[in-house]
Amino acid sequence: MNATQTGILAGLSLGLSATQGFTAFLVTFAVGVVGLVIGRVVDGELDLGDLFGRGRDK
């Protein structure tokens, strides 16, 4: 099990335990996506510098 899988499972578990009521699905999905992104960053499959842009060269 790599960090991406661990991250999404941890995010989904935390989302399930933190949800109550009608918005349970949306909160669980959002926390799962956050866990997935963190897992991909840890695995090195996603570079946040590419997403947010690096310093502009002159």
N, C-alpha and C positions, 0 to 999 in steps of 0.2 A: 504494500500500500504506500503510495507516494504522498508527498505533501499536499498535492492538489486534492486528492481523494480525502485525505484527513481533514483538510480545511473545509471542504463542502459538507462533510458529515458533521463536523463540529458546529458549523454555522447552522445547519438544519436542526441539529439537536438543541442548540441554544434558542433558536427561533421557536421551536415547538414548546419548550419549557417556559418561554416568556410570553406566549400568546394567550389571549382569552377573548372570547366573543367573535363577532362577525368578521373582523379583519385578520383572523388567524392565518389564512392562506397567504395574504399579501405580506404580512410581517415575516412569515417563515420563508417565503420566496426571496425577499429582500436580504435577509440575514444569510441565506444560503448563497446568494450571489456574492455577497461580501466575503464569505468564507472561500468561495471558489477563486476570487481574485487574489486574495492573500495567499492561497495555496499555490497559484500559478507564479506569483512573484517569488515565493520561496523556492520553487522548483527552477526558476530562471527562464520560464517559458514566456513571461510577460515582463516587459521593461517599462516601468512607469515614466521614465524620461521620454520615451517615444510618445506616450499618450499626452503628457502635459507640455511637451516641448522643452527643449534645453535652451540655454542662454543664446540669445541671438548674436550671431557673428557679424562683425561690421567689416 
